[in-house]
């Protein structure tokens, strides 16, 4: 849309299901969009949702910085894994990689992270990615709840990052560092960060509510909403 007038610009106006039909052919949900200033490309991710197991993370990459009717999109799909339903994907981008976090349900999985080599999806593929599973300790419950991939606008990062609230306790964030993200990635143990006291968000009052407390908008939970690194400082926020 035109920012000044609100008018539809006409350059892209398509249902997301149709946009990703060549790699999915399914109902899509939960989109995330980033503009990457290093490659001057647009990145779109989402999930498909009809499959209750082994659904897919879908990725679209533009070939230009300005979207026009002639923009060419390269489309990719990553399977969540046997017995897993992947939900609420998050996206972070830096010079080296795409960092996709989210919730993984089923098959005893306690969350998955995907590190996608950025050069593999900006050069027409094939896509190259590494998946890290089992993010929450089954005995203590500690670990990343709905991990957020971290955007990094610094020019020459040597590591990538995921960050999340701790699954077990309030007032705690968990960070995982990704080493060698442009090659063969490896991931650090949990880095535990104590922050001022946190809590679940309140439900939200709104006009037109006729059902009292049960009619308020759901505040969801305390998962992180976004995360960015600027000038070597990581900024994040939650509900």
C-alpha positions in Angstrom: 0.0 0.0 0.0 1.1 3.6 -0.6 2.1 5.0 2.8 0.8 8.5 2.1 -2.5 7.7 0.5 -3.3 4.2 1.6 -4.0 3.1 -2.0 -3.1 -0.4 -3.1 0.1 -0.1 -5.2 -0.9 -2.9 -7.5 2.5 -4.5 -7.5 1.6 -7.6 -5.5 -1.9 -8.5 -4.5 -2.2 -12.3 -4.2 -3.4 -14.7 -1.6 -0.6 -16.3 0.3 -1.8 -19.8 -0.5 -1.5 -19.0 -4.2 1.8 -17.3 -3.8 3.4 -20.5 -2.3 1.3 -23.0 -4.3 4.3 -24.3 -6.3 6.1 -25.5 -3.2 3.0 -26.2 -1.0 -0.4 -26.4 -2.5 -1.8 -26.1 1.0 -3.4 -23.6 3.4 -0.8 -21.2 4.7 -0.5 -19.2 7.9 1.8 -17.1 10.2 3.7 -15.0 7.7 6.9 -13.0 8.6 8.5 -10.5 6.2 11.9 -8.9 6.2 13.9 -6.6 3.9 17.5 -7.6 4.0 19.7 -4.5 3.4 22.8 -6.5 2.7 21.4 -8.4 -0.3 18.6 -5.9 -1.1 16.1 -8.7 -1.2 12.7 -9.3 0.4 12.3 -12.5 2.5 8.9 -14.0 3.3 8.3 -17.1 5.5 5.2 -18.9 6.7 4.0 -22.4 7.4 1.4 -24.6 5.7 -1.0 -26.1 8.2 -3.3 -28.9 6.8 -0.8 -31.6 7.5 -0.9 -32.3 11.2 2.6 -33.8 11.1 5.6 -32.9 9.0 4.1 -29.7 7.8 6.5 -27.2 6.1 8.2 -23.9 6.5 7.8 -22.0 3.3 10.4 -19.3 2.2 10.1 -16.8 -0.6 13.0 -14.6 -1.8 12.7 -11.7 -4.2 15.3 -11.0 -6.9 15.0 -7.2 -6.5 14.8 -4.6 -3.8 11.7 -3.0 -5.2 8.7 -5.2 -5.7 7.1 -4.9 -9.2 4.8 -7.1 -11.3 7.9 -8.5 -12.9 9.7 -9.4 -9.6 10.9 -13.0 -9.7 10.4 -15.0 -6.4 12.5 -18.0 -5.5 10.4 -20.4 -3.4 11.5 -23.1 -1.0 10.0 -25.5 1.5 11.6 -27.1 4.6 9.8 -30.1 6.2 9.3 -29.9 9.9 10.3 -33.6 10.4 8.5 -36.9 10.9 5.8 -36.7 13.5 6.3 -32.9 14.1 3.8 -30.1 13.6 5.7 -26.7 13.4 3.9 -23.6 14.5 4.4 -19.8 15.0 7.6 -19.5 12.9 9.9 -16.6 13.7 12.5 -15.0 11.5 15.9 -13.4 11.9 18.4 -12.5 9.2 22.0 -11.4 9.1 24.8 -11.4 6.6 25.2 -15.2 6.8 21.9 -16.9 7.4 18.2 -17.0 8.1 17.4 -18.0 11.7 13.9 -19.6 12.0 12.5 -20.5 15.4 9.1 -21.6 16.5 7.1 -24.3 18.4 7.3 -27.9 17.5 4.6 -30.3 18.6 4.6 -34.1 18.6 7.0 -37.0 18.5 8.5 -35.9 21.9 10.0 -32.8 20.3 10.4 -29.8 22.5 11.1 -27.1 19.8 13.2 -26.8 16.7 15.6 -24.2 15.3 16.5 -23.9 11.6 19.6 -22.2 10.3 19.3 -21.5 6.5 22.5 -20.6 4.6 21.5 -17.3 3.1 23.6 -17.7 -0.1 21.8 -20.9 -0.9 18.4 -19.2 -1.2 19.7 -16.0 -2.9 21.4 -17.9 -5.6 18.5 -20.0 -6.8 19.1 -23.1 -4.5 19.2 -25.8 -3.6 18.4 -24.7 -0.1 20.9 -25.6 2.6 19.8 -25.7 6.2 20.6 -27.2 9.6 17.9 -28.2 12.1 18.4 -28.3 15.8 15.9 -30.1 18.0 15.1 -30.8 21.7 15.4 -27.3 23.1 13.8 -27.9 26.5 15.2 -30.1 29.2 12.5 -32.8 29.9 13.5 -33.0 33.5 13.8 -29.3 34.5 11.6 -27.7 31.9 14.4 -25.1 31.2 15.0 -24.0 27.7 13.8 -21.9 24.8 10.0 -21.4 24.6 9.1 -20.3 21.0 12.6 -19.1 20.1 13.0 -15.9 18.2 15.5 -15.7 15.4 17.6 -12.5 15.8 18.1 -9.9 13.1 21.6 -8.4 13.0 22.2 -5.2 11.0 26.0 -5.2 11.9 28.2 -5.6 8.8 30.4 -8.6 9.7 28.8 -10.9 12.3 30.7 -14.0 13.2 27.8 -15.7 15.0 24.0 -15.8 14.7 21.5 -16.0 17.6 18.2 -17.2 18.9 16.6 -15.9 22.0 13.5 -16.8 24.0 11.8 -16.7 27.3 12.7 -19.6 29.5 10.0 -22.3 29.4 10.4 -23.0 33.2 10.7 -19.6 34.9 9.7 -16.0 34.6 12.3 -13.3 34.7 14.7 -15.4 32.6 15.7 -15.3 28.9 17.6 -18.1 27.2 20.0 -17.4 24.3 21.7 -19.8 22.0 24.6 -18.8 19.8 25.0 -20.2 16.3 28.6 -20.7 15.2 29.7 -20.9 11.6 26.2 -20.1 10.3 27.3 -19.7 6.7 29.1 -23.1 6.7 28.3 -26.0 9.0 26.5 -24.5 11.9 26.8 -25.6 15.5 24.9 -24.3 18.4 26.0 -23.3 21.9 24.6 -24.5 25.2 21.9 -22.4 26.9 23.1 -18.9 27.9 20.8 -18.0 30.8 20.1 -14.3 31.2 18.3 -12.9 34.3 16.1 -9.9 33.6 13.6 -7.9 35.7 10.5 -9.8 36.8 8.2 -10.8 34.0 4.7 -12.4 33.9 2.0 -13.5 31.5 0.2 -10.6 29.8 -3.2 -9.4 30.9 -6.3 -10.1 28.8 -7.2 -7.0 26.7 -10.3 -4.9 27.2 -12.0 -3.7 24.0 -15.1 -1.9 22.7 -18.1 -4.0 22.0 -17.3 -6.7 24.6 -20.6 -8.1 26.0 -19.2 -11.1 27.9 -17.2 -9.5 30.7 -13.8 -11.1 31.5 -14.5 -14.0 29.2 -15.0 -11.6 26.3 -11.6 -9.8 26.6 -9.0 -10.4 23.9 -6.5 -13.1 24.6 -3.1 -11.7 25.6 -1.5 -15.1 24.5 1.6 -15.6 26.7 5.1 -14.1 27.4 6.8 -15.3 24.2 9.2 -12.8 22.5 7.8 -10.8 19.6 11.0 -9.6 17.9 14.8 -9.4 18.4 17.4 -7.2 16.8 21.1 -6.6 17.2 22.3 -3.0 16.5 25.8 -1.8 17.4 26.6 -5.1 19.2 23.5 -4.8 21.5 20.6 -7.2 21.4 17.1 -5.7 21.8 14.0 -7.7 22.3 10.4 -7.3 23.5 7.5 -9.5 24.7 3.9 -9.2 25.5 
